[in-house]
Amino acid sequence: SSTNTITDWNSSNGCMDAIYDCAGDIYMKFITSCNYNSNGTGGDMTYTAQFINASINNVIIDGQGSIITNFAAAASWIRVDGRTNWKIRNLSFIGYNANAILFTDMINTRIENCIFDSNPTMRAVRIDNDDNASDVTIINSVFSNNSPVSETPSTGALEIREDEFAGPLVVHITDTDFSCNRTQGFGGGAIWISVTSFPSNGGPTVNITGGTFSGNFSGTDTGDGGAIGINGSTSVLNINGSTFSCNHSRASTGAGGGGAIRIAAGPDVTIQNATFYGNYCTNSAGSVAAGGYGGAINISSTSNISTLSISNSTFEANQASRGGAFYLENGTTPVTFNNVLIKGNSSASEGGGGIFSDGVSFSLTNTSVINNTSPATFA
């Protein structure tokens, strides 16, 4: 049901254009558990105000378990800009070759109980802001098997980007799982967090609570984080209660890597109550010994100062050529470890089976660094 009407259901773009011509709220439901196939080249649903004073805030789109597919080139499902109180829930998206969902300058907006699977795309979901503040939540959702079909540059499953002179961009990701997503040419097999040009109010703030990151892959020249890549001196990443396992960063040049997470160019990162197990770095030939640095986390800040604080977390069985669990590069402020277990990680070619520090000071409080291995033992 809806409190007001949506008119002009138009399939010329391959799906529908909903032109909303009344003030008030919209609640649109799909038929329960149906399959919708939209193979037009546009392939999207675009919300347009028919009258200049029409409101298209306060929208709920409830798929009720429906599956939406589109295998056309450069197709998206929905793009929304500058709106408030939107909710998209209970939908599965398959086969989109652009953003299945693109949110720009959105306030109090949620993606709930959605699945994004096998979208051979630059990314399945993109959240950004051009002019205004944004606040978006993703909850109880799944991103899986989203990967480019070739060497096309991509950002994996989810891209979060602060643009130009926009207001603050805050994204909350809660109890959401990311598995077997891949990126090529950008960082973060599951999530890429970045700043573009001259943000006046800082970079994105991303809060991740719960959820799992497993089997994600980053294939950039510098590795840039098998699960998460984050850059920008004003970006912030907070992780609480998440598990990172078997993520893979393939770095072919330089000191790149970060089997699970790559932190570059000055972000502030806080991790607590997390588990990192079996993450690793290789080169393009699959060699750990000749691959990137930091099997779990690589923090690199040659220009801006990054910070990293970790508490109540475990790092085990991670692998890299240098720094089995951690690679800390010069230019980083002191890294703090509080009540952390760093156990059984391995460095294949250089020192630092647990931690390799390239001129970075770090503090260990109630922290155990045990049974890590490397040719030149550091920890």
ZANU-502137 format. One record per residue (C-alpha): y, x, z. Coordinates in steps of 0.1 Angstrom, whole numbers, padded with zeros to 4 digits. Each point is the difference from the previous one (the first is absolute). Example, Ala and Ser with C-alpha at 12.3 -4.5 7.8 and 13.67 -1.06 7.14 Angstrom:
BEGIN
+-------+-------+-------+
|     Y |     X |     Z |
+-------+-------+-------+
| -0045 |  0123 |  0078 |
|  0034 |  0014 | -0007 |
+-------+-------+-------+
END
This chain:
BEGIN
+-------+-------+-------+
|     Y |     X |     Z |
+-------+-------+-------+
|  0000 |  0000 |  0000 |
|  0037 |  0010 | -0003 |
|  0031 | -0013 |  0015 |
|  0017 |  0003 | -0034 |
| -0011 |  0004 | -0036 |
| -0009 |  0028 | -0023 |
|  0006 | -0009 | -0036 |
| -0007 |  0014 | -0035 |
| -0035 |  0014 |  0003 |
|  0001 |  0024 | -0029 |
| -0028 |  0022 | -0012 |
|  0019 |  0019 | -0026 |
| -0002 |  0032 |  0020 |
| -0037 | -0004 |  0006 |
|  0002 | -0016 |  0034 |
|  0029 | -0022 |  0011 |
|  0038 | -0001 |  0004 |
|  0009 | -0021 |  0030 |
|  0037 | -0011 | -0003 |
|  0010 | -0014 |  0034 |
|  0029 | -0025 | -0002 |
|  0004 | -0014 |  0034 |
|  0011 |  0013 |  0033 |
| -0025 |  0004 |  0029 |
| -0034 |  0014 |  0005 |
| -0030 |  0004 | -0023 |
| -0037 | -0001 |  0011 |
| -0022 |  0005 | -0030 |
| -0038 | -0001 |  0003 |
| -0026 |  0011 | -0026 |
| -0032 | -0020 | -0004 |
| -0025 |  0014 |  0025 |
| -0021 |  0030 | -0011 |
|  0008 | -0003 | -0037 |
|  0003 |  0028 | -0026 |
|  0032 |  0002 | -0020 |
|  0001 |  0022 | -0030 |
|  0034 |  0010 | -0015 |
| -0004 |  0024 | -0029 |
|  0035 | -0004 | -0016 |
|  0020 |  0031 | -0004 |
|  0026 | -0012 |  0026 |
| -0027 | -0012 |  0023 |
|  0024 | -0008 |  0028 |
|  0015 | -0028 |  0020 |
|  0038 |  0003 |  0002 |
|  0021 | -0020 |  0023 |
|  0034 | -0009 | -0015 |
|  0028 | -0021 |  0015 |
|  0009 | -0027 | -0025 |
|  0033 | -0008 |  0017 |
|  0024 |  0026 |  0014 |
| -0002 | -0014 |  0035 |
| -0038 | -0005 |  0000 |
| -0019 |  0016 |  0029 |
| -0033 |  0017 | -0006 |
| -0005 |  0013 |  0036 |
| -0027 | -0014 |  0023 |
| -0029 |  0001 | -0024 |
| -0038 | -0001 |  0009 |
| -0025 |  0007 | -0028 |
| -0035 | -0007 |  0014 |
| -0029 |  0009 | -0023 |
| -0026 | -0015 |  0023 |
| -0025 |  0027 | -0011 |
|  0008 | -0001 | -0037 |
| -0004 |  0030 | -0023 |
|  0026 |  0009 | -0026 |
| -0008 |  0024 | -0028 |
|  0020 |  0015 | -0028 |
| -0012 |  0028 | -0023 |
|  0030 |  0000 | -0024 |
|  0021 |  0031 | -0004 |
|  0030 |  0004 |  0023 |
| -0007 | -0033 |  0018 |
|  0013 | -0010 |  0034 |
| -0007 | -0032 |  0020 |
|  0033 | -0005 |  0020 |
|  0033 |  0017 |  0004 |
|  0025 | -0011 |  0026 |
|  0035 |  0014 |  0007 |
|  0024 | -0005 |  0029 |
| -0017 | -0029 |  0017 |
| -0009 | -0010 |  0036 |
| -0031 | -0014 |  0017 |
| -0026 |  0003 | -0027 |
| -0037 | -0001 |  0008 |
| -0028 |  0008 | -0025 |
| -0035 | -0005 |  0015 |
| -0037 | -0006 | -0006 |
|  0000 |  0013 | -0036 |
| -0020 |  0027 | -0018 |
|  0015 |  0020 | -0029 |
| -0021 |  0018 | -0026 |
|  0009 |  0019 | -0031 |
|  0038 |  0002 |  0001 |
|  0014 |  0028 | -0021 |
|  0034 |  0000 |  0017 |
|  0010 | -0012 |  0035 |
| -0021 | -0030 |  0009 |
|  0028 | -0006 |  0025 |
|  0035 |  0016 | -0001 |
|  0024 | -0007 |  0029 |
|  0035 |  0012 | -0001 |
|  0027 | -0006 |  0027 |
| -0023 | -0024 |  0019 |
|  0006 | -0011 |  0036 |
| -0027 | -0014 |  0024 |
| -0026 |  0000 | -0028 |
| -0038 |  0002 |  0005 |
| -0031 |  0006 | -0020 |
| -0029 | -0014 |  0020 |
| -0038 |  0000 | -0005 |
|  0002 |  0012 | -0036 |
| -0023 |  0023 | -0019 |
|  0012 |  0024 | -0027 |
| -0031 |  0013 | -0019 |
| -0005 |  0020 | -0032 |
|  0036 | -0002 | -0012 |
|  0002 |  0029 | -0026 |
|  0037 |  0004 |  0006 |
|  0029 |  0022 |  0011 |
| -0005 | -0019 |  0033 |
| -0013 | -0033 |  0012 |
|  0030 | -0008 |  0022 |
|  0035 |  0015 |  0000 |
|  0026 | -0006 |  0027 |
|  0035 |  0013 | -0005 |
|  0036 | -0007 |  0005 |
|  0030 |  0005 | -0024 |
|  0030 | -0015 |  0018 |
| -0010 | -0016 |  0034 |
| -0022 |  0004 |  0030 |
| -0037 | -0009 | -0003 |
| -0026 | -0009 |  0026 |
| -0035 | -0007 | -0013 |
| -0034 | -0003 |  0018 |
| -0035 |  0004 | -0014 |
| -0026 | -0013 |  0023 |
| -0038 | -0005 | -0001 |
| -0003 |  0010 | -0036 |
| -0021 |  0023 | -0022 |
|  0009 |  0026 | -0026 |
| -0031 |  0013 | -0018 |
| -0009 |  0018 | -0032 |
|  0035 |  0000 | -0014 |
|  0002 |  0030 | -0023 |
|  0014 |  0010 | -0034 |
| -0024 | -0004 | -0029 |
|  0010 |  0035 | -0013 |
|  0024 |  0027 |  0010 |
|  0029 | -0024 |  0000 |
|  0025 |  0008 |  0027 |
| -0006 | -0025 |  0029 |
|  0007 | -0005 |  0037 |
| -0034 | -0014 |  0010 |
| -0001 | -0032 |  0019 |
|  0034 | -0005 |  0017 |
|  0034 |  0016 | -0007 |
|  0029 | -0003 |  0025 |
|  0033 |  0014 | -0014 |
|  0035 |  0001 |  0013 |
|  0024 | -0002 | -0029 |
|  0036 |  0011 | -0004 |
|  0027 | -0014 |  0023 |
| -0023 | -0027 |  0016 |
| -0003 | -0011 |  0036 |
| -0029 |  0009 |  0023 |
| -0035 | -0006 | -0014 |
| -0026 | -0008 |  0027 |
| -0037 | -0007 | -0008 |
| -0026 | -0010 |  0025 |
| -0037 |  0004 | -0010 |
| -0023 | -0016 |  0025 |
| -0039 | -0001 |  0001 |
| -0001 |  0007 | -0038 |
| -0027 |  0021 | -0016 |
|  0004 |  0025 | -0029 |
| -0031 |  0013 | -0017 |
| -0008 |  0019 | -0032 |
|  0036 | -0001 | -0014 |
|  0012 |  0028 | -0022 |
|  0033 |  0015 | -0011 |
|  0009 |  0022 | -0029 |
|  0033 |  0019 | -0003 |
|  0015 | -0014 |  0032 |
| -0011 |  0004 |  0036 |
| -0020 | -0022 |  0023 |
| -0033 | -0015 | -0013 |
|  0005 | -0031 |  0022 |
|  0037 |  0001 |  0008 |
|  0030 |  0019 | -0014 |
|  0032 | -0001 |  0021 |
|  0030 |  0015 | -0016 |
|  0038 |  0002 | -0003 |
|  0017 |  0000 | -0034 |
|  0037 |  0008 | -0004 |
|  0026 |  0001 |  0028 |
| -0011 | -0026 |  0025 |
|  0029 | -0008 |  0023 |
| -0020 | -0015 |  0028 |
| -0030 |  0023 |  0001 |
| -0034 | -0001 | -0015 |
| -0028 | -0025 |  0005 |
| -0014 | -0006 |  0035 |
| -0038 | -0009 | -0003 |
| -0019 | -0012 |  0031 |
| -0038 |  0000 | -0004 |
| -0021 | -0016 |  0027 |
| -0038 | -0001 | -0002 |
| -0018 | -0001 | -0032 |
| -0021 |  0026 | -0018 |
|  0006 |  0025 | -0028 |
| -0032 |  0011 | -0016 |
| -0009 |  0018 | -0032 |
|  0035 |  0001 | -0015 |
|  0009 |  0027 | -0024 |
|  0032 |  0018 | -0012 |
| -0002 |  0020 | -0031 |
|  0035 |  0015 | -0003 |
|  0006 |  0037 | -0007 |
|  0010 |  0004 |  0037 |
| -0025 | -0024 |  0015 |
|  0026 | -0020 |  0019 |
| -0023 | -0019 |  0023 |
| -0034 | -0016 | -0007 |
|  0009 | -0031 |  0019 |
|  0038 |  0002 |  0007 |
|  0028 |  0021 | -0015 |
|  0034 | -0002 |  0016 |
|  0032 |  0019 | -0009 |
|  0038 | -0001 |  0007 |
|  0020 |  0013 |  0029 |
|  0008 | -0035 |  0013 |
| -0035 | -0016 | -0004 |
| -0020 | -0011 |  0030 |
| -0037 | -0006 |  0004 |
| -0016 | -0014 |  0032 |
| -0038 | -0003 |  0001 |
| -0018 | -0017 |  0030 |
| -0037 | -0007 |  0002 |
| -0011 |  0008 | -0036 |
| -0030 |  0018 | -0013 |
|  0001 |  0025 | -0029 |
| -0034 |  0011 | -0015 |
| -0012 |  0018 | -0030 |
|  0034 |  0001 | -0018 |
|  0004 |  0027 | -0026 |
|  0030 |  0019 | -0013 |
| -0004 |  0021 | -0031 |
|  0026 |  0027 | -0002 |
|  0001 |  0023 | -0030 |
|  0031 |  0020 |  0008 |
|  0019 |  0014 |  0029 |
| -0004 | -0010 |  0036 |
| -0006 | -0037 | -0005 |
| -0027 | -0020 |  0016 |
| -0004 | -0023 |  0029 |
| -0034 | -0016 | -0003 |
|  0013 | -0031 |  0018 |
|  0038 |  0004 |  0003 |
|  0026 |  0022 | -0016 |
|  0034 |  0002 |  0016 |
|  0028 |  0016 | -0021 |
|  0037 |  0006 |  0000 |
|  0009 | -0011 |  0035 |
| -0015 | -0034 |  0012 |
| -0006 | -0008 |  0037 |
| -0037 | -0008 |  0006 |
| -0016 | -0013 |  0032 |
| -0038 | -0006 |  0002 |
| -0018 | -0014 |  0030 |
| -0034 | -0015 |  0008 |
| -0013 |  0011 | -0034 |
| -0032 |  0015 | -0014 |
| -0002 |  0025 | -0029 |
| -0035 |  0008 | -0011 |
| -0014 |  0017 | -0031 |
|  0032 |  0003 | -0020 |
|  0002 |  0029 | -0023 |
|  0019 |  0020 | -0027 |
| -0013 |  0015 | -0032 |
|  0013 |  0015 | -0033 |
| -0007 | -0017 | -0033 |
| -0034 |  0016 | -0002 |
| -0011 | -0015 |  0033 |
|  0002 |  0032 |  0020 |
|  0012 | -0003 |  0036 |
|  0004 |  0038 |  0002 |
|  0025 |  0000 | -0029 |
|  0016 | -0033 |  0009 |
|  0030 | -0012 |  0019 |
|  0010 |  0004 |  0036 |
| -0004 | -0023 |  0030 |
| -0033 | -0020 | -0001 |
|  0015 | -0028 |  0020 |
|  0038 |  0006 |  0000 |
|  0023 |  0023 | -0020 |
|  0036 |  0002 |  0012 |
|  0023 |  0018 | -0024 |
|  0038 |  0002 |  0005 |
|  0016 |  0029 | -0018 |
|  0033 | -0018 | -0005 |
|  0004 | -0027 |  0027 |
| -0015 |  0000 |  0035 |
| -0031 | -0021 |  0006 |
| -0013 | -0011 |  0034 |
| -0035 | -0008 |  0010 |
| -0012 | -0014 |  0034 |
| -0037 | -0009 |  0006 |
| -0015 | -0015 |  0031 |
| -0034 | -0015 |  0011 |
| -0017 |  0008 | -0033 |
| -0030 |  0017 | -0014 |
| -0004 |  0023 | -0030 |
| -0035 |  0010 | -0009 |
| -0020 |  0014 | -0030 |
|  0031 |  0003 | -0022 |
|  0000 |  0028 | -0026 |
|  0024 |  0021 | -0020 |
|  0005 |  0035 | -0013 |
|  0026 |  0007 |  0027 |
|  0004 | -0021 |  0031 |
| -0032 | -0021 |  0003 |
|  0019 | -0028 |  0019 |
|  0037 |  0010 | -0002 |
|  0022 |  0022 | -0022 |
|  0035 |  0004 |  0015 |
|  0025 |  0016 | -0024 |
|  0031 |  0019 |  0009 |
|  0030 | -0023 |  0003 |
| -0016 | -0024 |  0023 |
|  0013 | -0006 |  0035 |
| -0025 |  0005 |  0029 |
| -0031 | -0022 | -0005 |
| -0012 | -0016 |  0032 |
| -0037 | -0008 |  0009 |
| -0006 | -0021 |  0031 |
| -0035 | -0010 |  0010 |
| -0015 |  0008 | -0034 |
| -0035 |  0012 | -0009 |
| -0002 |  0024 | -0030 |
| -0037 |  0007 | -0004 |
| -0024 |  0012 | -0026 |
|  0025 |  0005 | -0029 |
| -0003 |  0028 | -0025 |
|  0021 |  0023 | -0020 |
| -0019 |  0013 | -0030 |
|  0021 |  0031 | -0011 |
|  0026 |  0009 |  0026 |
|  0008 | -0004 |  0037 |
|  0005 | -0031 |  0020 |
| -0031 | -0020 |  0002 |
|  0018 | -0025 |  0021 |
|  0037 |  0009 | -0005 |
|  0017 |  0024 | -0023 |
|  0037 |  0006 |  0008 |
|  0022 |  0018 | -0025 |
|  0028 |  0009 |  0024 |
|  0001 | -0034 |  0018 |
| -0001 | -0003 |  0037 |
| -0021 | -0027 |  0016 |
| -0009 | -0012 |  0034 |
| -0034 | -0011 |  0014 |
| -0001 | -0022 |  0030 |
| -0034 | -0013 |  0013 |
| -0013 |  0010 | -0035 |
| -0033 |  0015 | -0009 |
| -0004 |  0022 | -0031 |
| -0038 |  0008 | -0001 |
| -0028 |  0009 | -0023 |
|  0022 |  0004 | -0031 |
| -0010 |  0026 | -0025 |
|  0017 |  0023 | -0025 |
| -0005 |  0034 | -0016 |
|  0029 |  0013 |  0021 |
| -0002 | -0019 |  0032 |
|  0032 | -0015 |  0014 |
| -0015 | -0030 |  0018 |
+-------+-------+-------+
END
